[in-house]
Amino acid sequence: MRVLIVEDNRDLQANIARFLEPDFLLDFAATGPQGLALALANAYDVIVLDLMLPGMSGIEVCERYRQLAPRLVPILMLTARDTLEDKQEGFQAGADDYLVKPFSLRELRWRLDALARRPIPPSGRRLTLGGLALEPESGQLRWGERTVRLHRTEALILRLLMEAAPAAVSTETLAERLWGEDVPDSSALRTHVYALRKALAGLGIDHAITTRRNEGYSLDARRCQTGP
């Protein structure tokens, strides 16, 4: 597994290197711009991204990477801030998981393994529902002439909803397909569904995702029939 560690604390870099290098291929960056450049130039299985970085914050790096990267590589955010609002900001920027400092190096490894096992949609498989078209690997979503780039987790949620439409997908099924047994936070799924709804609304598709009590979420195919 090839992992990029974007962290400006040299002591922490050294500790991570000693623990993980026997089994992982590691690259390190100490600033936000350097981390973004490496992330875009190389193929990684997971990116570990500190929140507080010189030159560019982890949030900015995450957002820029999600906008520019051709692959939906999972991102693990490191932070000393553990409020719900901080986590929500990270998830909305495109992070897939959170690890709060100080943390156990063993837990870091477990989370890296779990992130690497998460499904990445097969290359070249284009999903369509009415006038809605999703490229699962890149996250590009098109409706008529309008396009938007989804973050990795939102693209996976939409893929599952499109495949199941018009049936609902339970919250348990979504969480298991996205995170396995390592659900990062009880509000994580709601946050990502909210971000997906905003992305669809930005295309002009309002109220496309329905919350069904005791059933989960469903995609209203009727609202996706024609582009603007």
DANORCOR-V81612 format. One record per residue. N is the residue number from 1. SS is DSSP state (alpha for helix, beta for strand, coil for the rest). BURIAL is I if it has 9 or more other ideal C-beta (glycine too) atoms within 8 Angstrom, else O. D_LAST is the distance of its C-alpha to the last C-alpha in Angstrom with 1 decimal. Layout:
BEGIN
<<N,SS,BURIAL,D_LAST> <N,SS,BURIAL,D_LAST>>
END
This chain:
BEGIN
<<1,coil,I,42.8> <2,beta,I,41.8> <3,beta,I,41.0> <4,beta,I,40.3> <5,beta,I,42.0> <6,beta,I,40.9> <7,coil,I,43.6> <8,coil,I,45.9> <9,coil,O,48.8> <10,alpha,O,51.2> <11,alpha,O,53.3> <12,alpha,O,50.4> <13,alpha,I,49.3> <14,alpha,O,52.8> <15,alpha,I,52.9> <16,alpha,I,49.7> <17,alpha,I,50.9> <18,alpha,O,54.3> <19,alpha,I,52.7> <20,alpha,I,49.8> <21,coil,O,51.0> <22,coil,O,53.3> <23,coil,O,50.2> <24,coil,I,47.2> <25,beta,O,46.3> <26,beta,I,45.6> <27,beta,I,44.3> <28,beta,I,44.7> <29,beta,I,43.1> <30,coil,I,44.5> <31,beta,I,41.8> <32,alpha,I,38.1> <33,alpha,O,37.5> <34,alpha,I,39.9> <35,alpha,I,38.2> <36,alpha,I,34.7> <37,alpha,I,36.2> <38,alpha,I,38.0> <39,alpha,I,35.0> <40,alpha,I,32.9> <41,alpha,O,35.9> <42,coil,I,37.1> <43,coil,O,36.1> <44,coil,I,36.9> <45,coil,O,36.9> <46,beta,I,36.7> <47,beta,I,36.6> <48,beta,I,38.8> <49,beta,I,37.7> <50,beta,I,39.8> <51,coil,I,38.2> <52,coil,O,40.6> <53,coil,I,40.9> <54,beta,O,42.3> <55,coil,O,40.0> <56,coil,I,36.7> <57,coil,I,36.2> <58,alpha,I,35.3> <59,alpha,I,32.1> <60,alpha,I,31.2> <61,alpha,I,32.3> <62,alpha,I,30.2> <63,alpha,I,27.0> <64,alpha,I,27.6> <65,alpha,I,28.6> <66,alpha,I,25.5> <67,alpha,O,23.4> <68,alpha,O,25.6> <69,coil,I,27.2> <70,coil,O,26.2> <71,coil,O,27.8> <72,coil,I,27.3> <73,coil,I,31.0> <74,beta,I,32.1> <75,beta,I,33.3> <76,beta,I,36.3> <77,beta,I,36.7> <78,beta,I,40.2> <79,beta,I,41.0> <80,coil,O,43.9> <81,coil,O,41.5> <82,coil,O,41.0> <83,coil,O,39.3> <84,alpha,O,36.3> <85,alpha,O,34.4> <86,alpha,I,35.4> <87,alpha,I,34.3> <88,alpha,I,30.9> <89,alpha,I,30.4> <90,alpha,I,31.3> <91,alpha,I,29.1> <92,alpha,O,26.1> <93,alpha,I,27.0> <94,coil,I,26.9> <95,coil,I,30.5> <96,coil,I,31.3> <97,beta,I,34.8> <98,beta,I,37.2> <99,beta,I,41.0> <100,beta,O,43.0> <101,coil,O,46.0> <102,coil,O,48.8> <103,coil,I,48.0> <104,coil,O,49.9> <105,alpha,I,49.6> <106,alpha,O,49.9> <107,alpha,I,46.8> <108,alpha,I,45.0> <109,alpha,I,45.8> <110,alpha,I,44.8> <111,alpha,I,41.3> <112,alpha,I,41.0> <113,alpha,I,41.9> <114,alpha,I,39.5> <115,alpha,I,36.5> <116,alpha,I,37.5> <117,alpha,O,37.5> <118,coil,I,34.0> <119,coil,O,31.8> <120,coil,O,29.6> <121,coil,I,27.0> <122,coil,O,28.3> <123,coil,O,27.4> <124,coil,O,25.1> <125,coil,O,23.9> <126,beta,O,20.1> <127,beta,I,18.7> <128,beta,O,15.8> <129,beta,I,14.7> <130,coil,I,12.3> <131,coil,I,9.3> <132,beta,I,10.8> <133,beta,I,13.4> <134,beta,I,16.3> <135,beta,I,19.1> <136,coil,I,21.7> <137,coil,I,24.4> <138,coil,I,22.5> <139,coil,I,20.1> <140,beta,I,17.0> <141,beta,I,13.9> <142,beta,I,10.7> <143,beta,I,7.3> <144,coil,I,5.6> <145,coil,O,7.3> <146,beta,I,7.9> <147,beta,I,11.2> <148,beta,I,13.9> <149,beta,I,17.5> <150,coil,I,19.0> <151,coil,I,22.7> <152,alpha,I,24.9> <153,alpha,I,25.5> <154,alpha,I,21.9> <155,alpha,I,21.1> <156,alpha,I,24.0> <157,alpha,I,23.1> <158,alpha,I,19.6> <159,alpha,I,21.3> <160,alpha,I,23.8> <161,alpha,I,21.4> <162,alpha,I,19.3> <163,alpha,O,22.7> <164,alpha,I,23.9> <165,coil,I,21.0> <166,coil,O,21.5> <167,coil,O,24.9> <168,coil,I,25.6> <169,beta,I,27.0> <170,coil,O,30.0> <171,alpha,O,30.4> <172,alpha,O,33.6> <173,alpha,I,31.9> <174,alpha,I,29.2> <175,alpha,I,32.0> <176,alpha,I,34.2> <177,alpha,O,31.7> <178,alpha,I,30.8> <179,alpha,I,34.2> <180,coil,O,36.9> <181,coil,O,39.7> <182,coil,I,39.0> <183,coil,I,36.3> <184,coil,I,36.3> <185,coil,O,36.0> <186,coil,O,35.5> <187,coil,I,32.4> <188,alpha,I,30.9> <189,alpha,I,28.6> <190,alpha,O,27.4> <191,alpha,I,26.7> <192,alpha,I,24.7> <193,alpha,I,22.6> <194,alpha,O,22.0> <195,alpha,I,20.9> <196,alpha,I,18.5> <197,alpha,I,17.0> <198,alpha,O,16.6> <199,alpha,I,14.9> <200,alpha,I,12.3> <201,alpha,I,12.0> <202,alpha,O,11.6> <203,alpha,I,8.4> <204,coil,I,7.2> <205,coil,I,9.0> <206,coil,O,12.1> <207,coil,O,15.4> <208,coil,I,14.5> <209,beta,I,18.1> <210,beta,I,20.8> <211,beta,O,24.4> <212,beta,I,26.9> <213,coil,O,30.4> <214,coil,O,32.9> <215,coil,O,30.4> <216,beta,I,28.1> <217,beta,I,24.3> <218,beta,I,21.8> <219,beta,I,18.1> <220,coil,I,16.5> <221,alpha,I,15.1> <222,alpha,O,13.8> <223,alpha,I,11.2> <224,alpha,I,10.1> <225,coil,O,10.0> <226,coil,O,6.7> <227,coil,O,3.8> <228,coil,O,0.0>>
END
